[in-house]
Amino acid sequence: MKNFIQKGVTLTLLVAAAAQAGEAVLVGKIFGVALSDVAAGKSGEFVTEGVFELPALAGDVAAQGAVLYWDTANERLTTTDVGNTRVGVAVEAKAGGAAIAVIKLDAVIS
């Protein structure tokens, strides 16, 4: 097929703020995890599909399969949908007090 560009699992994204390898960013409606350090105002490679451990609001409790949202202001996952963007689902249950969640990234963010 001559119009195929790529699978899209990894995308080159232009970021406003610097991102370190392993950090998540939301660019418009594209959510990804940096493969390497990216300086502010530069483009870098981001994985947009897969399962990752990412920072999460410690006070949240999430059952396996619960929807998780990205809180851009605090750069962490949350179960709160208001004002945040859906980015995936919890692969493992997250207990209150845990500052990390295991998430399966959504391939498409609505």
TILO-770317 format. One record per residue (C-alpha): chain; x, y, z; residue in three letters; residue number from 1. Coordinates in steps of 0.05 Angstrom, whole numbers, plus 5000, padded with zeros to 4 digits. Layout:
<rec><c>A</c><x>X</x><y>Y</y><z>Z</z><r>ALA</r><k>NUM</k></rec>
...
This chain:
<rec><c>A</c><x>5000</x><y>5000</y><z>5000</z><r>MET</r><k>1</k></rec>
<rec><c>A</c><x>5035</x><y>5063</y><z>4977</z><r>LYS</r><k>2</k></rec>
<rec><c>A</c><x>5002</x><y>5111</y><z>5027</z><r>ASN</r><k>3</k></rec>
<rec><c>A</c><x>5023</x><y>5073</y><z>5090</z><r>PHE</r><k>4</k></rec>
<rec><c>A</c><x>5070</x><y>5113</y><z>5134</z><r>ILE</r><k>5</k></rec>
<rec><c>A</c><x>5081</x><y>5074</y><z>5198</z><r>GLN</r><k>6</k></rec>
<rec><c>A</c><x>5046</x><y>5030</y><z>5251</z><r>LYS</r><k>7</k></rec>
<rec><c>A</c><x>5042</x><y>5089</y><z>5299</z><r>GLY</r><k>8</k></rec>
<rec><c>A</c><x>5064</x><y>5053</y><z>5362</z><r>VAL</r><k>9</k></rec>
<rec><c>A</c><x>5120</x><y>5104</y><z>5368</z><r>THR</r><k>10</k></rec>
<rec><c>A</c><x>5109</x><y>5175</y><z>5345</z><r>LEU</r><k>11</k></rec>
<rec><c>A</c><x>5154</x><y>5236</y><z>5338</z><r>THR</r><k>12</k></rec>
<rec><c>A</c><x>5122</x><y>5292</y><z>5381</z><r>LEU</r><k>13</k></rec>
<rec><c>A</c><x>5140</x><y>5364</y><z>5391</z><r>LEU</r><k>14</k></rec>
<rec><c>A</c><x>5138</x><y>5380</y><z>5466</z><r>VAL</r><k>15</k></rec>
<rec><c>A</c><x>5128</x><y>5447</y><z>5500</z><r>ALA</r><k>16</k></rec>
<rec><c>A</c><x>5163</x><y>5426</y><z>5564</z><r>ALA</r><k>17</k></rec>
<rec><c>A</c><x>5223</x><y>5381</y><z>5572</z><r>ALA</r><k>18</k></rec>
<rec><c>A</c><x>5210</x><y>5307</y><z>5583</z><r>ALA</r><k>19</k></rec>
<rec><c>A</c><x>5258</x><y>5255</y><z>5610</z><r>GLN</r><k>20</k></rec>
<rec><c>A</c><x>5261</x><y>5183</y><z>5586</z><r>ALA</r><k>21</k></rec>
<rec><c>A</c><x>5203</x><y>5145</y><z>5616</z><r>GLY</r><k>22</k></rec>
<rec><c>A</c><x>5161</x><y>5207</y><z>5630</z><r>GLU</r><k>23</k></rec>
<rec><c>A</c><x>5092</x><y>5214</y><z>5601</z><r>ALA</r><k>24</k></rec>
<rec><c>A</c><x>5066</x><y>5274</y><z>5562</z><r>VAL</r><k>25</k></rec>
<rec><c>A</c><x>5001</x><y>5295</y><z>5531</z><r>LEU</r><k>26</k></rec>
<rec><c>A</c><x>5007</x><y>5332</y><z>5465</z><r>VAL</r><k>27</k></rec>
<rec><c>A</c><x>4937</x><y>5351</y><z>5444</z><r>GLY</r><k>28</k></rec>
<rec><c>A</c><x>4901</x><y>5284</y><z>5447</z><r>LYS</r><k>29</k></rec>
<rec><c>A</c><x>4965</x><y>5243</y><z>5437</z><r>ILE</r><k>30</k></rec>
<rec><c>A</c><x>4991</x><y>5211</y><z>5501</z><r>PHE</r><k>31</k></rec>
<rec><c>A</c><x>5059</x><y>5179</y><z>5501</z><r>GLY</r><k>32</k></rec>
<rec><c>A</c><x>5119</x><y>5158</y><z>5542</z><r>VAL</r><k>33</k></rec>
<rec><c>A</c><x>5187</x><y>5187</y><z>5523</z><r>ALA</r><k>34</k></rec>
<rec><c>A</c><x>5239</x><y>5138</y><z>5497</z><r>LEU</r><k>35</k></rec>
<rec><c>A</c><x>5296</x><y>5186</y><z>5513</z><r>SER</r><k>36</k></rec>
<rec><c>A</c><x>5305</x><y>5256</y><z>5542</z><r>ASP</r><k>37</k></rec>
<rec><c>A</c><x>5273</x><y>5311</y><z>5500</z><r>VAL</r><k>38</k></rec>
<rec><c>A</c><x>5287</x><y>5385</y><z>5510</z><r>ALA</r><k>39</k></rec>
<rec><c>A</c><x>5231</x><y>5437</y><z>5514</z><r>ALA</r><k>40</k></rec>
<rec><c>A</c><x>5210</x><y>5460</y><z>5445</z><r>GLY</r><k>41</k></rec>
<rec><c>A</c><x>5242</x><y>5399</y><z>5411</z><r>LYS</r><k>42</k></rec>
<rec><c>A</c><x>5215</x><y>5336</y><z>5380</z><r>SER</r><k>43</k></rec>
<rec><c>A</c><x>5228</x><y>5266</y><z>5407</z><r>GLY</r><k>44</k></rec>
<rec><c>A</c><x>5203</x><y>5195</y><z>5403</z><r>GLU</r><k>45</k></rec>
<rec><c>A</c><x>5144</x><y>5173</y><z>5446</z><r>PHE</r><k>46</k></rec>
<rec><c>A</c><x>5112</x><y>5105</y><z>5455</z><r>VAL</r><k>47</k></rec>
<rec><c>A</c><x>5037</x><y>5110</y><z>5449</z><r>THR</r><k>48</k></rec>
<rec><c>A</c><x>5016</x><y>5038</y><z>5462</z><r>GLU</r><k>49</k></rec>
<rec><c>A</c><x>5034</x><y>4988</y><z>5515</z><r>GLY</r><k>50</k></rec>
<rec><c>A</c><x>5035</x><y>4977</y><z>5590</z><r>VAL</r><k>51</k></rec>
<rec><c>A</c><x>5075</x><y>5025</y><z>5635</z><r>PHE</r><k>52</k></rec>
<rec><c>A</c><x>5085</x><y>5043</y><z>5708</z><r>GLU</r><k>53</k></rec>
<rec><c>A</c><x>5070</x><y>5118</y><z>5715</z><r>LEU</r><k>54</k></rec>
<rec><c>A</c><x>5062</x><y>5167</y><z>5772</z><r>PRO</r><k>55</k></rec>
<rec><c>A</c><x>4992</x><y>5169</y><z>5801</z><r>ALA</r><k>56</k></rec>
<rec><c>A</c><x>4953</x><y>5208</y><z>5853</z><r>LEU</r><k>57</k></rec>
<rec><c>A</c><x>4968</x><y>5170</y><z>5918</z><r>ALA</r><k>58</k></rec>
<rec><c>A</c><x>4898</x><y>5181</y><z>5946</z><r>GLY</r><k>59</k></rec>
<rec><c>A</c><x>4864</x><y>5146</y><z>5887</z><r>ASP</r><k>60</k></rec>
<rec><c>A</c><x>4841</x><y>5074</y><z>5889</z><r>VAL</r><k>61</k></rec>
<rec><c>A</c><x>4832</x><y>5039</y><z>5822</z><r>ALA</r><k>62</k></rec>
<rec><c>A</c><x>4807</x><y>4969</y><z>5808</z><r>ALA</r><k>63</k></rec>
<rec><c>A</c><x>4838</x><y>4928</y><z>5753</z><r>GLN</r><k>64</k></rec>
<rec><c>A</c><x>4806</x><y>4953</y><z>5688</z><r>GLY</r><k>65</k></rec>
<rec><c>A</c><x>4787</x><y>5022</y><z>5717</z><r>ALA</r><k>66</k></rec>
<rec><c>A</c><x>4794</x><y>5081</y><z>5670</z><r>VAL</r><k>67</k></rec>
<rec><c>A</c><x>4854</x><y>5126</y><z>5684</z><r>LEU</r><k>68</k></rec>
<rec><c>A</c><x>4861</x><y>5199</y><z>5665</z><r>TYR</r><k>69</k></rec>
<rec><c>A</c><x>4921</x><y>5245</y><z>5657</z><r>TRP</r><k>70</k></rec>
<rec><c>A</c><x>4925</x><y>5305</y><z>5703</z><r>ASP</r><k>71</k></rec>
<rec><c>A</c><x>4969</x><y>5351</y><z>5662</z><r>THR</r><k>72</k></rec>
<rec><c>A</c><x>4977</x><y>5403</y><z>5716</z><r>ALA</r><k>73</k></rec>
<rec><c>A</c><x>5007</x><y>5352</y><z>5765</z><r>ASN</r><k>74</k></rec>
<rec><c>A</c><x>5037</x><y>5304</y><z>5713</z><r>GLU</r><k>75</k></rec>
<rec><c>A</c><x>5005</x><y>5242</y><z>5741</z><r>ARG</r><k>76</k></rec>
<rec><c>A</c><x>4949</x><y>5192</y><z>5731</z><r>LEU</r><k>77</k></rec>
<rec><c>A</c><x>4883</x><y>5198</y><z>5768</z><r>THR</r><k>78</k></rec>
<rec><c>A</c><x>4815</x><y>5167</y><z>5770</z><r>THR</r><k>79</k></rec>
<rec><c>A</c><x>4783</x><y>5236</y><z>5765</z><r>THR</r><k>80</k></rec>
<rec><c>A</c><x>4755</x><y>5250</y><z>5697</z><r>ASP</r><k>81</k></rec>
<rec><c>A</c><x>4734</x><y>5323</y><z>5706</z><r>VAL</r><k>82</k></rec>
<rec><c>A</c><x>4786</x><y>5368</y><z>5675</z><r>GLY</r><k>83</k></rec>
<rec><c>A</c><x>4831</x><y>5310</y><z>5656</z><r>ASN</r><k>84</k></rec>
<rec><c>A</c><x>4842</x><y>5267</y><z>5593</z><r>THR</r><k>85</k></rec>
<rec><c>A</c><x>4828</x><y>5192</y><z>5589</z><r>ARG</r><k>86</k></rec>
<rec><c>A</c><x>4893</x><y>5157</y><z>5572</z><r>VAL</r><k>87</k></rec>
<rec><c>A</c><x>4883</x><y>5084</y><z>5590</z><r>GLY</r><k>88</k></rec>
<rec><c>A</c><x>4861</x><y>5031</y><z>5639</z><r>VAL</r><k>89</k></rec>
<rec><c>A</c><x>4892</x><y>5002</y><z>5702</z><r>ALA</r><k>90</k></rec>
<rec><c>A</c><x>4924</x><y>4934</y><z>5688</z><r>VAL</r><k>91</k></rec>
<rec><c>A</c><x>4932</x><y>4921</y><z>5762</z><r>GLU</r><k>92</k></rec>
<rec><c>A</c><x>4891</x><y>4945</y><z>5821</z><r>ALA</r><k>93</k></rec>
<rec><c>A</c><x>4920</x><y>5008</y><z>5853</z><r>LYS</r><k>94</k></rec>
<rec><c>A</c><x>4913</x><y>5015</y><z>5928</z><r>ALA</r><k>95</k></rec>
<rec><c>A</c><x>4905</x><y>5082</y><z>5963</z><r>GLY</r><k>96</k></rec>
<rec><c>A</c><x>4973</x><y>5109</y><z>5982</z><r>GLY</r><k>97</k></rec>
<rec><c>A</c><x>5008</x><y>5080</y><z>5922</z><r>ALA</r><k>98</k></rec>
<rec><c>A</c><x>5041</x><y>5134</y><z>5880</z><r>ALA</r><k>99</k></rec>
<rec><c>A</c><x>5049</x><y>5090</y><z>5818</z><r>ILE</r><k>100</k></rec>
<rec><c>A</c><x>4997</x><y>5058</y><z>5774</z><r>ALA</r><k>101</k></rec>
<rec><c>A</c><x>5006</x><y>5004</y><z>5720</z><r>VAL</r><k>102</k></rec>
<rec><c>A</c><x>4968</x><y>5028</y><z>5658</z><r>ILE</r><k>103</k></rec>
<rec><c>A</c><x>4952</x><y>5001</y><z>5589</z><r>LYS</r><k>104</k></rec>
<rec><c>A</c><x>4954</x><y>5062</y><z>5545</z><r>LEU</r><k>105</k></rec>
<rec><c>A</c><x>4894</x><y>5075</y><z>5501</z><r>ASP</r><k>106</k></rec>
<rec><c>A</c><x>4912</x><y>5072</y><z>5427</z><r>ALA</r><k>107</k></rec>
<rec><c>A</c><x>4861</x><y>5127</y><z>5412</z><r>VAL</r><k>108</k></rec>
<rec><c>A</c><x>4843</x><y>5183</y><z>5460</z><r>ILE</r><k>109</k></rec>
<rec><c>A</c><x>4774</x><y>5212</y><z>5451</z><r>SER</r><k>110</k></rec>
